[in-house]
């Protein structure tokens, strides 16, 4: 496990957990235990299979459910303790409180890009349009209920001279950070998707 902490793949997984995952608590024979879960549409099951192959844990899919889903889980205690104590991913509902900025600052540029690719694959939206007549046109948006998490992304974009703007959602309970200039969006996507990472 310790050998994986400094990898781009680990940073990608943390980005995914920050957006589409959570650390749940459950009672097992009178003992409170923790488990990391990521659940996706079954269409995206290959992502979770790759995570399982690389990190271990268990993969499950439910193709006949009302909403077909795929899940990755692990109860590996050292991994969960690292997420909580070193990265600051809280157990239970993290939606409004996620703040991993101290951990993020310690990463190298490839790890930061891998983390942000995990964020995009979890809670991001990419729009790319192209034709024979025009150059590719792209935009990127990321949504979060945590302003601290949005500010982490904002600082990274500012360091890379990528223009962005932030919108507040309905009833002010979530935020969008958006890259709407095609040049900047393509620069950002090129950065995060061209890093050497075995999780595709």
N, C-alpha and C positions, 0 to 999 in steps of 0.2 A: 504493500500500500504506500509506504513512504517513498518508494521509487517513482510512483506515479504522480505525486503531488506537484512536482515541478514541470509536468508535461503540458503540452498544448491541449491534449485530450482531456486532462483533468479540468483545465480552465473552461473548456467548452461545456463539460458536464455541469460545472458550477453555474454557468450562465443559464443552462437549461433548467436546473433546479430552482434558481432564483425566479424564473418566470412561470414554468409549467409544472414544477414539482413542489413537494412539501415534506416536512418531517412530522409524521403522525405519532401519536402516543396510543398504546393499546395495553389492555390487561391480559397477561398470559399466566394463567395458573396463580393468580394473586400477585404477580410482579408486573410493575409498569415498565414496558419496553418501548423502544423507539424504532421507527422504520421510515426509510426514505422511499417516496413513491413518485413516479412520473407517469401520467396517463395521457394518452394521445388518441386521436382518431385512428382507427385501424388502417386507414390509408397510409399513415406515417409509421407503420410498425417496424419498417427496416431500420429506422433510427434507433429504436429501443433494442432491436436485436444486435446492432453494432455495439451499443453501450454494454449490453450483457456479455458479448464476446470479449470486450476489452477489459471491463472492470469486474466481471462476475455478477453476483446477484441472481435474480430470477426474472424470466420473461413470461408473461401470460397474455393471451388474447381472448376476446369474447365476441366472436363474429356474429353470434345469433342474438346478442343483446339488443334492446330497443335502439340504443345508440352504440353501434359496434366500436369497441375500444381495444387498445393494447396498453399493457402496463409493464413497467420495470420497477422492481423492488429490491431493497437490501436492508438487512438489519445488522450489518457488520458494524460493531460498536466503535472501533477506532476511526472508521470513516465518518460516522455520525458525530462523534466527539470532535473531530477536526472541523467539520462543517459548522458546528455550534461554537466551539471555543476559539478557533483560529480565523474563521471566515465571518462569523457573526450571523449565520442563518438561524433564526429562532425556530423553536419547535412550535407546532400548532399554526395558527393563522398569522402568516407573515405579510399579508397583502399590503397593509398600510405602513409596515415598519421595516421593510427590507432595506438594509444599509450595509453594503460590503465594501465601502469606499477605502477603508484602511488596508484591507487585504489587496484590493485592486491596485492601489498605488505601488505595491511591492512587486508587481508583475513586470516582466519585460514586454516589449511591444508585441511579440508574437503571441504571448499568453493573453495579453489584453484583447488582441484581435480575435483569438479563439473564444474567449469569454463572450465577447459581443456577438460572435456568430451563434453561440448557444442562446443568447438573449433573443436574437432575431428569429432563430428557428423556433423559439418558444412563444414569444409574444410580439413578434415583429410582422411587418407587412412590407412586401417589395412589389413595386409595379414597374415593369419594363416593357416598353413598346418600341418596336423597330419595323422598318420597311426598307425596300430597295431604294426608295427615294430619299429617305431621311436618316440621319444618324440616330443610334439608339437613345431613347429618352427614358429616364428612370426617376423613381422617387422611393423614399424609405420612411417608414414610421414605426415607432416603438411606443407601446402604451404601458403605463404603470400607475398604481395607486399611491406609490411612495415618491414624494418629491425628492427625497435624498437619493433615490435610485436614478431618477431622471437627471439630477444634478451631476451624478457620476458620469453619465453618458455625455452630458453637455460639456463637462470639462475635457473629456477625451476629444470630442469633436473640435473644440476650440484649439486644443494643442496641435491638431492636424490641419488647422485652417479650413475646416469644413463648415460651411454656413448651415444654420438650422433655425427653427423657431419652435416655440412651445405653446401648445393650446391646452386649455383646461376643458375637461369633459362636462357633461350634464351634471348639475347639482354640485359641481366642483369636487367630485370625489375620485377623479382620475385625470391623468395628464398624458398628452401626446407630445413626443419630441419628433419633429418632422424635418426631413431633408428633401426639399422640393426642387432645388436646382439640379438638373440632370448631371452636370459636370461633377458636383459635389457628391451626389448619390452614387455615381459610378466609381468615383475615387474611393468612397467608403466601402462599397461592395467588393471592389478589387482588393482592398486591404484585408478584409476579414475572410474572404473566400479563397485567397491564394496563399494562406499560411499552411505550412506542412502539418496536417492533422489527419490521423487515420479514421476519424469519425466523420463521415460524409453525409 
